[in-house]
Amino acid sequence: MSAKAFDLGRESRGDDGRFQRQDSVFRDIVASTTPGRHHLYLSYACPWAHRALIVRHLKGLDDVVGVSFVNPYRDERGWMFTDAEHHDDLHGWTLLSEAYLATDPAFAGRVSVPVLWDREEGRIVNNESGDIVKMLNRWGSGPDLEPAELQDEIDAVNALVYENVNNGVYRAGFASSQEAYEEAFTGLFDALARLDDRLGRQRYLAGDVTTLADWRLFTTLVRFDAVYHTHFKCNGHRLIEYPNLWPYARELYQVPGVAQTVRFDEIKRHYYTTHDMINPTRIIPAGPLDMDWEEPHGRG
């Protein structure tokens, strides 16, 4: 099988020009872990992987669940390990696809992050970010990010955010018809307006405490002005124009340890150099210059 077969994400579209995200194929749920048993393969650039990195930190799992990072640039071979900072600490693999083939030699889909690896069983446990953050929340200590009494509210917000915001920016950016693009664009900015209004009435998406819903939204917001507004043609408004979303995003960024998970250099390098069908020159924009993520958020 050629390496090219793994890069189906450039990116999958239907006949109507609408972006179609591949379903995750490894979906085992693990109730508990022991130090060193499980390992994460992540990318600083990818929002889906970023949410797992944040929850790992917030739940005190930095010394329990190991992590290896792939290079932000992804070519036809998929995610790669290339240097000391982007290195497979477990096996010395060159390509993340090696983890997929070690788990299922017949795997022929798109290689994605995050990946949760079981070191004892030598296989991928799960490659669905939504599942992974739920497991990390259960495994770690500290405040529950998915309290039972807020579950219905969290699920309702996640449904809005996933379809229209998390995946909505991709649906706009990878659309190959005007109709598909405008549909995604409208859904995205309608949802952002609703979320901005919601945050004008309550501190966080599900009430008075941060939950997984907030961190699932944050990883899209932190990339919005630097990438999605320009690269994915999501230019209806910038994040800094929203009176509630922008201070809210800064508040989450300023939670201890979260800023260290945000690598704007890797984020921009990934999007602007990997998606050559959108940005064939691979020139990385220098801005934005007017965003101060450390500015006091004034919330609460």
N, C-alpha and C positions, 0 to 999 in steps of 0.2 A: 504494500500500500504506500503510495507516495505521501510525503509530508503535506502536500497541497490539499489532500483530502480532509485534513483537520481544520482548515481555515474556511469553514462554511459561513463564517460571520462577516464576510465582506459585502454586505450583510444580507441575510436572507429576506427576499421580498416575494410577495405573491404576484399573480398576473395583473392585479389591479394597482400595483405600485405601493401597496401597504407593507410596512416592515413586519416581519413575523419572527418573534423571538423563539429560539429553540427551547423546548422543555428540558429541564435538568433530568438526568437519567439515573443518578445515584441518590437515593432518598432514604437511606436507613437512618433511624432515630436511635440515639444512644442515651440512656437515662442518666449515666454518670461517667466520670472519668477518673483516672489516677494520674499523678504528675508524670509527665513524659510520654504517656501512652498515645495521645493524639497530637497531631501537628497540622498547622494550617499552611497552605500555599496561597499567597496573596499577591496583589499588585497595589502599590500606592496610587496608581492612576485610576483604577476601576472603582466606580461607586459601589458596586455590589460587594466587592471584596473589602472596601473601606469600612463599610458598616460592621463587618465581622471584626476588623482590627479595633474599632472603637469599643465595641461591646466586650471584647477580650480584655481590654484595658480597664474599662469601667467596673467589670466584675472581678477584678483582682486575679486574673488568670495569666498574667505575663510570665510567671515562673512555673505554670502548670501546663499550658498548651504552647508548644514551640511554634515558630513561624519562619518561613522562608519566602523571599520576595522575588518575583520575576521582573525582568527588564520591562520598562514601560513601552518600548517599541515592540510591535508584534508584526512579523512578516507572514508570508504564506505558510510557514511552519508552525505558526501559533506562538504562544507565550514561551519565552526562552530564559534560561539562566546563563548569564554572560560574564559576570565579574564578581569581585569580592562582596559587593553590596547586594547583588542579585544572584544568589547562589543557593543551590539545593543542599542544605546542611545535612540531609539524611543519606542521600544516595549518590550525590555528585552528578545528577542528571543534567543534560544540556537542554532538553525540551520538556515542558510540562506534559506533553502528550505521552511521555514515557510512563507517567503515573497512571494515565487512563488505560494504556495498553497492558500495564502490569495488573490492573484490576479486571479488565475485560479485553483479551487479545483480539476480539472481533469488533471493538469499538471503532466507529467510523464517523462520529458526529463532530460537533464543534467543541474544542477544548476551551473551557472557561474557568475563571476564578470567581469566588473562592473555592478551594478544595479542602475538605477535612479528611485527613489521612490517619488510618489506624496503624501504628507502628508494629503492634503485636500480630495483627492479621495480615499486614502487608497489602493493604488495599484502600481504595477510596471509600469512605463511609458515606459521604454526602457532598454534592456540589451545587446545592440549592441554598442561596444566601439566606432566604427566609427561614429555612429549617436550621441553618447553622447558628444564626443569632439567637434563636429560641433555645437551642441546646446550650450555648455559652451562658445565656441568662440563667438557666437552671443549674449549671455546673458551678457558677461562681458565687461569691459572697456579696454582701452589700445589698442595697435596695433592689427589690424586684422590679425589673423593667417591663413586666407584663402581669401586673396584679390581676387576680381573678375578677375582682369587682369592676375592673375597667376593660375587660376583655371584649365586650360587645362594642364599646366605643373605639377601642384600638382597631378592631377588625373593620369597622365602618370607615375610619379614616384611612387605613391602609389600602382599602379597595379604591378609594378616590385617588390617593397619592400614587399608587403603583401604576394604574392604567393611564392616568393623565399627566403625571409629573415624572416619576422615575423612568417609566417606559415611554412616556409621552414625548420627551425630548428626543429619544431615539426614533420614535415613529415619525417625528418631523424631520430629523436629520437624515434618515435613510429612506425617506419616501422617494419614489421614482415617478410619481405623477402629481400634478398640481392639486388634484382633488384629495389625494391621500395626505399631502402636506398640509393643506388648509384645514382638513378635519382634525389632524393632530395638533396643529397650531391653536385652533379655537378651543379644543379640549384642555390644552395646557394652560392657557391664560385665563380661561374660565375657572379652572381649579385653583390657580394661584390667587385669583381674586377672592374666592371662597375661603381659602386658607388664611389670607391676610385679614379678612373680616373676622374669622374665628379667633385669631390670635389677638384681635383687638378687644375681645370679650373674655378671654381666659388666657392664662399664662402659657400653657402648653397644649398640644393637640388633643390630648385626652383628659385635660383637667389641670390640676395644680401640681402634678409631678411629671418629670420626664419619663417617657416610656419608649419602647422600641419604635413606636410610630414616629416619634421625634427624630430619632437617629436614622431611620429609613428615609425621611425627608431631607435631613441635613446634608447627606452626601451628594444629593443632587443640587441643593442650594449653593453649597460651597464651590461647585464647579460652574454655576450658571453664567455669571458675567465673564469669567475667564475663557469659557469654552462654548457652552450651548448657545448663548446669545448670538455669537458670531458664526461659529463652525457649523452648528445645526440649524441656523436661520431662525432661531427662537428670539426674534428681535422686537416682540411686542412691547415689552418693558424690560428694564434691567432690575436685578434684585434690589439694588440700592434705591430704587424708586418706590418700593413698597414700605409704607409707614410702620408696619408691624412685622413683616417677614424679615426685613433687614436687621432690625435690632434683635429679633429672635435668633437669627442665624449667628449673629455675633455672640449672643449669650451662650449658645451651645459651643461655639468655637472656643470660648474662654473657660469652659469647664476644664479643670486641671487635667492635663495629659492629652486633651483632644487636639490642640494645635500641633503637637508633635506628630500626629498621624496624618496631617495635611501636608502634602508635598506638591505645591503648585507647579514646580518645575517638571516633575514627572507627569502630572496631570496634563499639562499643555503639550509636553513632548509626545505623549501617547496619542492624543486625539489628532493633533495637527500633522504628525508624521505617519501614523499608521493608516489613516483613512485617505489614501491618495486619490480615491475616486471622488472625494469631496474637495480635497486640498492638494492638487497635483504638484504644486511647487514645494510643498512640505515646509514652507516658511512658517515659523512660529511667531504669532503676534506678541509684541512686547508688553502690551497692557493687560488689564486696565491699570491706570495709575492713580485712580481716585477712590480706592477701596482700602480703608483702614480697619482690619479685622480686630485690632486691639483697642479700638475706640470704645469707651464705656457705652454699654448697651442701654442703660437707664431703665431696665425692666425690673418689676417687682418692688 
